[in-house]
Amino acid sequence: MSTTETVKRPSVLFVCVHNAGRSQMAAAYLTSLSKDAIEVRSAGSEPADRVNPAAVQAMAEEGIDMSAEIPKVLTIEAVKESDVVITMGCGDTCPIFPGKRYEDWAFEDPAGQGVDAVRPIRNDIKSRIETLVSELLPATFA
């Protein structure tokens, strides 16, 4: 890296089969809590038609608007471009590339559940995201 180049932001990819609930909430929290200091992606192997409305509502309660988000298909490029790849406990698999950090965060599936059932999942995701931010940006959030 030359001295004129800027330091690359860390990047995280959240993966869940439908990319409609858990991975969308995780991506929204990471974007918000890192104040855009981390590049955030989310995707799934079989994306749903829309983001789970109960997840959208639960995140709105936190002041985070996910209403315009659209589930995206998982690509090899998204994995290659990410420093950290986190699957959301939904059995989705990702291509493995050397030098990447892989984690699996097991959360209950919010699909088909109301906002009352989604809130505890949301809160668990937020806790994990806060830890992730402190790991990826320790100087900023010390």
Beta strands, then each sheet from edge to edge (+ up, - down):
strand 1: 11-15
strand 2: 39-43
strand 3: 84-87
strand 4: 101-104
sheet 1: 2+ 1+ 3+ 4+
end
